[in-house]
Amino acid sequence: MYALLNFSFLTPFSLLFFTSFSFVFHLFLFCFSLSFSLLFSTFFLFSSLFHFLSTLF
């Protein structure tokens, strides 16, 4: 009975912890991918600009 009560008490907390951890992890992954794509696009833009300037001169 005590183990069942303890389990029923701990289950919502573990579920909440798991969902919040998953949410934070996905948010971190999303921010990381967004920053990586921004960095890559900026690098690509600068390299193309540099290539254009080098062909110009």
C-alpha positions in Angstrom: 0.0 0.0 0.0 2.8 2.4 0.9 4.7 1.5 -2.2 1.6 2.1 -4.4 1.0 5.5 -2.7 4.6 6.4 -3.1 4.5 5.4 -6.8 1.3 7.3 -7.5 2.8 10.3 -5.7 6.0 10.2 -7.7 4.6 9.5 -11.2 3.2 13.0 -11.9 6.5 14.6 -10.8 8.6 12.2 -12.9 6.3 12.8 -15.9 6.5 16.6 -15.4 10.3 16.4 -15.0 10.6 14.2 -18.1 8.3 16.5 -20.2 10.1 19.7 -19.0 13.5 18.0 -19.7 12.4 17.0 -23.2 11.0 20.5 -23.9 14.3 22.1 -22.8 16.3 19.6 -24.8 14.3 20.3 -27.9 14.4 24.0 -27.4 18.2 23.8 -27.0 18.4 21.7 -30.2 16.2 24.1 -32.1 18.3 27.1 -31.0 21.5 25.3 -31.8 20.3 24.4 -35.3 19.0 27.9 -35.9 22.3 29.5 -34.9 24.2 27.0 -36.9 22.1 27.7 -40.0 22.5 31.5 -39.4 26.2 31.1 -39.1 26.4 29.0 -42.2 24.3 31.4 -44.3 26.4 34.4 -43.1 29.5 32.5 -44.0 28.1 31.6 -47.4 27.0 35.2 -48.0 30.4 36.6 -47.1 32.2 34.0 -49.2 30.0 34.8 -52.2 30.5 38.5 -51.6 34.2 38.0 -51.4 34.2 36.0 -54.6 32.1 38.7 -56.3 34.6 41.4 -55.2 37.6 39.3 -56.3 36.1 38.8 -59.7 35.2 42.5 -59.9 38.8 43.7 -59.2 
